[in-house]
């Protein structure tokens, strides 16, 4: 399974942060070979209201 650089991530975001600001960078690795080692990033169970405000790059996290 993928292993993240940290077990938990916690961030604070200023209310006046410019649109498009990077809030957090995450990374993970997977010891599998070939396509089984491919990692994609996304939100798990997340309210639609949050998904309207934030974006995750599925390739880079």
N, CA, C and O atoms as CSV, one atom per row, in Angstrom:
chain,resi,resn,atom,element,x,y,z
A,1,UNK,N,N,0.834,-1.203,0.000
A,1,UNK,CA,C,0.000,0.000,0.000
A,1,UNK,C,C,0.872,1.257,0.000
A,1,UNK,O,O,2.030,1.208,0.414
A,2,UNK,N,N,0.332,2.360,-0.453
A,2,UNK,CA,C,1.087,3.618,-0.425
A,2,UNK,C,C,1.433,4.036,1.004
A,2,UNK,O,O,0.664,3.815,1.940
A,3,UNK,N,N,2.593,4.639,1.142
A,3,UNK,CA,C,3.050,5.145,2.432
A,3,UNK,C,C,3.294,6.642,2.275
A,3,UNK,O,O,4.077,7.068,1.426
A,4,UNK,N,N,2.620,7.429,3.097
A,4,UNK,CA,C,2.790,8.879,3.048
A,4,UNK,C,C,3.999,9.297,3.867
A,4,UNK,O,O,4.411,8.592,4.788
A,5,UNK,N,N,4.561,10.445,3.527
A,5,UNK,CA,C,5.719,10.978,4.241
A,5,UNK,C,C,5.378,11.258,5.702
A,5,UNK,O,O,6.254,11.185,6.563
A,6,UNK,N,N,4.112,11.578,5.992
A,6,UNK,CA,C,3.642,11.810,7.357
A,6,UNK,C,C,2.361,11.011,7.570
A,6,UNK,O,O,1.618,10.747,6.625
A,7,UNK,N,N,2.109,10.630,8.822
A,7,UNK,CA,C,0.875,9.919,9.143
A,7,UNK,C,C,-0.333,10.849,9.097
A,7,UNK,O,O,-1.431,10.434,8.726
A,8,UNK,N,N,-0.125,12.101,9.473
A,8,UNK,CA,C,-1.222,13.061,9.559
A,8,UNK,C,C,-0.713,14.425,9.102
A,8,UNK,O,O,0.432,14.798,9.358
A,9,UNK,N,N,-1.578,15.145,8.429
A,9,UNK,CA,C,-1.243,16.496,7.975
A,9,UNK,C,C,-2.234,17.468,8.604
A,9,UNK,O,O,-3.436,17.209,8.648
A,10,UNK,N,N,-1.713,18.581,9.085
A,10,UNK,CA,C,-2.573,19.605,9.684
A,10,UNK,C,C,-2.110,20.959,9.154
A,10,UNK,O,O,-0.921,21.277,9.195
A,11,UNK,N,N,-3.044,21.739,8.665
A,11,UNK,CA,C,-2.692,23.045,8.109
A,11,UNK,C,C,-3.633,24.117,8.642
A,11,UNK,O,O,-4.739,23.832,9.103
A,12,UNK,N,N,-3.170,25.336,8.566
A,12,UNK,CA,C,-4.000,26.508,8.841
A,12,UNK,C,C,-4.008,27.342,7.578
A,12,UNK,O,O,-3.002,27.430,6.874
A,13,UNK,N,N,-5.128,27.943,7.300
A,13,UNK,CA,C,-5.271,28.739,6.087
A,13,UNK,C,C,-5.861,30.089,6.457
A,13,UNK,O,O,-6.907,30.171,7.101
A,14,UNK,N,N,-5.177,31.140,6.042
A,14,UNK,CA,C,-5.700,32.485,6.295
A,14,UNK,C,C,-6.956,32.704,5.471
A,14,UNK,O,O,-7.044,32.270,4.323
A,15,UNK,N,N,-7.908,33.369,6.058
A,15,UNK,CA,C,-9.177,33.634,5.375
A,15,UNK,C,C,-8.979,34.477,4.119
A,15,UNK,O,O,-9.755,34.369,3.169
A,16,UNK,N,N,-7.950,35.310,4.112
A,16,UNK,CA,C,-7.707,36.177,2.960
A,16,UNK,C,C,-6.641,35.628,2.004
A,16,UNK,O,O,-6.082,36.378,1.204
A,17,UNK,N,N,-6.361,34.331,2.086
A,17,UNK,CA,C,-5.382,33.726,1.173
A,17,UNK,C,C,-5.872,33.880,-0.267
A,17,UNK,O,O,-7.053,33.669,-0.543
A,18,UNK,N,N,-4.973,34.247,-1.186
A,18,UNK,CA,C,-5.379,34.426,-2.583
A,18,UNK,C,C,-5.891,33.126,-3.203
A,18,UNK,O,O,-5.397,32.042,-2.892
A,19,UNK,N,N,-6.872,33.246,-4.069
A,19,UNK,CA,C,-7.387,32.095,-4.803
A,19,UNK,C,C,-6.237,31.449,-5.560
A,19,UNK,O,O,-5.438,32.143,-6.189
A,20,UNK,N,N,-6.152,30.150,-5.504
A,20,UNK,CA,C,-5.086,29.425,-6.188
A,20,UNK,C,C,-3.851,29.192,-5.340
A,20,UNK,O,O,-2.878,28.607,-5.815
A,21,UNK,N,N,-3.872,29.644,-4.087
A,21,UNK,CA,C,-2.736,29.442,-3.191
A,21,UNK,C,C,-2.537,27.961,-2.901
A,21,UNK,O,O,-3.504,27.209,-2.777
A,22,UNK,N,N,-1.292,27.550,-2.795
A,22,UNK,CA,C,-0.996,26.190,-2.356
A,22,UNK,C,C,-1.195,26.134,-0.853
A,22,UNK,O,O,-0.651,26.951,-0.111
A,23,UNK,N,N,-1.977,25.166,-0.414
A,23,UNK,CA,C,-2.273,25.014,1.006
A,23,UNK,C,C,-1.389,23.939,1.616
A,23,UNK,O,O,-0.924,24.078,2.747
A,24,UNK,N,N,-1.157,22.861,0.865
A,24,UNK,CA,C,-0.411,21.726,1.392
A,24,UNK,C,C,0.135,20.903,0.244
A,24,UNK,O,O,-0.540,20.706,-0.767
A,25,UNK,N,N,1.360,20.421,0.402
A,25,UNK,CA,C,1.927,19.452,-0.534
A,25,UNK,C,C,2.075,18.132,0.206
A,25,UNK,O,O,2.620,18.093,1.309
A,26,UNK,N,N,1.598,17.068,-0.387
A,26,UNK,CA,C,1.745,15.738,0.204
A,26,UNK,C,C,2.490,14.853,-0.780
A,26,UNK,O,O,2.509,15.116,-1.982
A,27,UNK,N,N,3.100,13.807,-0.255
A,27,UNK,CA,C,3.741,12.839,-1.137
A,27,UNK,C,C,3.644,11.460,-0.506
A,27,UNK,O,O,3.583,11.310,0.714
A,28,UNK,N,N,3.631,10.473,-1.364
A,28,UNK,CA,C,3.558,9.086,-0.913
A,28,UNK,C,C,4.423,8.240,-1.834
A,28,UNK,O,O,4.743,8.647,-2.950
A,29,UNK,N,N,4.791,7.079,-1.362
A,29,UNK,CA,C,5.539,6.138,-2.191
A,29,UNK,C,C,4.902,4.764,-2.054
A,29,UNK,O,O,4.200,4.478,-1.084
A,30,UNK,N,N,5.160,3.928,-3.037
A,30,UNK,CA,C,4.609,2.572,-3.038
A,30,UNK,C,C,5.694,1.630,-3.528
A,30,UNK,O,O,6.262,1.844,-4.599
A,31,UNK,N,N,5.987,0.601,-2.766
A,31,UNK,CA,C,7.069,-0.322,-3.090
A,31,UNK,C,C,6.698,-1.326,-4.177
A,31,UNK,O,O,7.555,-2.098,-4.605
A,32,UNK,N,N,5.449,-1.339,-4.634
A,32,UNK,CA,C,5.044,-2.261,-5.693
A,32,UNK,C,C,5.772,-1.933,-6.992
A,32,UNK,O,O,6.422,-0.893,-7.106
A,33,UNK,N,N,5.657,-2.827,-7.966
A,33,UNK,CA,C,6.276,-2.642,-9.274
A,33,UNK,C,C,5.233,-2.273,-10.316
A,33,UNK,O,O,4.048,-2.571,-10.163
A,34,UNK,N,N,5.690,-1.623,-11.375
A,34,UNK,CA,C,4.832,-1.340,-12.525
A,34,UNK,C,C,3.636,-0.483,-12.184
A,34,UNK,O,O,3.724,0.451,-11.387
A,35,UNK,N,N,2.496,-0.822,-12.812
A,35,UNK,CA,C,1.292,-0.013,-12.608
A,35,UNK,C,C,0.766,-0.107,-11.179
A,35,UNK,O,O,0.037,0.778,-10.730
A,36,UNK,N,N,1.128,-1.168,-10.464
A,36,UNK,CA,C,0.700,-1.283,-9.060
A,36,UNK,C,C,1.382,-0.254,-8.165
A,36,UNK,O,O,0.931,-0.007,-7.046
A,37,UNK,N,N,2.460,0.344,-8.648
A,37,UNK,CA,C,3.170,1.361,-7.872
A,37,UNK,C,C,2.628,2.758,-8.154
A,37,UNK,O,O,3.039,3.719,-7.503
A,38,UNK,N,N,1.722,2.886,-9.103
A,38,UNK,CA,C,1.185,4.196,-9.479
A,38,UNK,C,C,0.284,4.726,-8.363
A,38,UNK,O,O,-0.590,4.019,-7.860
A,39,UNK,N,N,0.514,5.962,-7.997
A,39,UNK,CA,C,-0.263,6.600,-6.934
A,39,UNK,C,C,-1.050,7.754,-7.527
A,39,UNK,O,O,-0.508,8.562,-8.282
A,40,UNK,N,N,-2.324,7.830,-7.187
A,40,UNK,CA,C,-3.123,9.002,-7.531
A,40,UNK,C,C,-3.669,9.580,-6.228
A,40,UNK,O,O,-3.920,8.860,-5.262
A,41,UNK,N,N,-3.842,10.884,-6.233
A,41,UNK,CA,C,-4.264,11.600,-5.036
A,41,UNK,C,C,-5.666,12.153,-5.222
A,41,UNK,O,O,-6.077,12.466,-6.340
A,42,UNK,N,N,-6.392,12.269,-4.130
A,42,UNK,CA,C,-7.730,12.847,-4.179
A,42,UNK,C,C,-8.284,12.958,-2.769
A,42,UNK,O,O,-7.667,12.509,-1.803
A,43,UNK,N,N,-9.450,13.560,-2.671
A,43,UNK,CA,C,-10.132,13.661,-1.391
A,43,UNK,C,C,-10.938,12.394,-1.157
A,43,UNK,O,O,-11.501,11.826,-2.093
A,44,UNK,N,N,-10.989,11.956,0.085
A,44,UNK,CA,C,-11.868,10.853,0.452
A,44,UNK,C,C,-13.274,11.399,0.639
A,44,UNK,O,O,-13.744,12.198,-0.170
A,45,UNK,N,N,-13.937,10.981,1.686
A,45,UNK,CA,C,-15.279,11.494,1.988
A,45,UNK,C,C,-15.148,12.965,2.372
A,45,UNK,O,O,-14.645,13.303,3.443
A,46,UNK,N,N,-15.605,13.814,1.489
A,46,UNK,CA,C,-15.445,15.253,1.676
A,46,UNK,C,C,-16.731,15.958,1.283
A,46,UNK,O,O,-17.280,15.678,0.217
A,47,UNK,N,N,-17.227,16.865,2.114
A,47,UNK,CA,C,-18.451,17.594,1.765
A,47,UNK,C,C,-18.289,18.373,0.457
A,47,UNK,O,O,-17.214,18.894,0.164
A,48,UNK,N,N,-19.363,18.445,-0.316
A,48,UNK,CA,C,-19.345,19.158,-1.599
A,48,UNK,C,C,-18.902,20.602,-1.423
A,48,UNK,O,O,-18.230,21.152,-2.295
A,49,UNK,N,N,-19.267,21.216,-0.319
A,49,UNK,CA,C,-18.888,22.608,-0.043
A,49,UNK,C,C,-17.366,22.765,-0.028
A,49,UNK,O,O,-16.837,23.773,-0.497
A,50,UNK,N,N,-16.675,21.781,0.505
A,50,UNK,CA,C,-15.211,21.812,0.551
A,50,UNK,C,C,-14.643,21.581,-0.844
A,50,UNK,O,O,-13.699,22.258,-1.250
A,51,UNK,N,N,-15.207,20.638,-1.573
A,51,UNK,CA,C,-14.713,20.328,-2.914
A,51,UNK,C,C,-14.841,21.510,-3.867
A,51,UNK,O,O,-14.108,21.594,-4.852
A,52,UNK,N,N,-15.765,22.423,-3.583
A,52,UNK,CA,C,-15.917,23.621,-4.411
A,52,UNK,C,C,-14.791,24.620,-4.160
A,52,UNK,O,O,-14.552,25.501,-4.985
A,53,UNK,N,N,-14.104,24.492,-3.041
A,53,UNK,CA,C,-13.072,25.460,-2.649
A,53,UNK,C,C,-11.648,24.963,-2.859
A,53,UNK,O,O,-10.725,25.767,-2.990
A,54,UNK,N,N,-11.462,23.647,-2.891
A,54,UNK,CA,C,-10.116,23.090,-2.932
A,54,UNK,C,C,-9.950,22.140,-4.109
A,54,UNK,O,O,-10.910,21.539,-4.591
A,55,UNK,N,N,-8.704,22.024,-4.557
A,55,UNK,CA,C,-8.361,21.177,-5.695
A,55,UNK,C,C,-7.145,20.345,-5.333
A,55,UNK,O,O,-6.196,20.853,-4.735
A,56,UNK,N,N,-7.168,19.078,-5.688
A,56,UNK,CA,C,-6.018,18.206,-5.509
A,56,UNK,C,C,-5.555,17.770,-6.889
A,56,UNK,O,O,-6.352,17.294,-7.698
A,57,UNK,N,N,-4.268,17.935,-7.154
A,57,UNK,CA,C,-3.714,17.423,-8.403
A,57,UNK,C,C,-3.605,15.908,-8.256
A,57,UNK,O,O,-2.848,15.434,-7.410
A,58,UNK,N,N,-4.342,15.136,-9.056
A,58,UNK,CA,C,-4.357,13.686,-8.873
A,58,UNK,C,C,-3.016,13.012,-9.154
A,58,UNK,O,O,-2.777,11.898,-8.687
A,59,UNK,N,N,-2.146,13.667,-9.905
A,59,UNK,CA,C,-0.850,13.071,-10.244
A,59,UNK,C,C,0.251,13.420,-9.243
A,59,UNK,O,O,1.094,12.579,-8.931
A,60,UNK,N,N,0.246,14.643,-8.744
A,60,UNK,CA,C,1.358,15.078,-7.894
A,60,UNK,C,C,0.981,15.282,-6.427
A,60,UNK,O,O,1.856,15.473,-5.583
A,61,UNK,N,N,-0.309,15.242,-6.124
A,61,UNK,CA,C,-0.741,15.451,-4.751
A,61,UNK,C,C,-0.900,16.914,-4.453
A,61,UNK,O,O,-1.261,17.280,-3.334
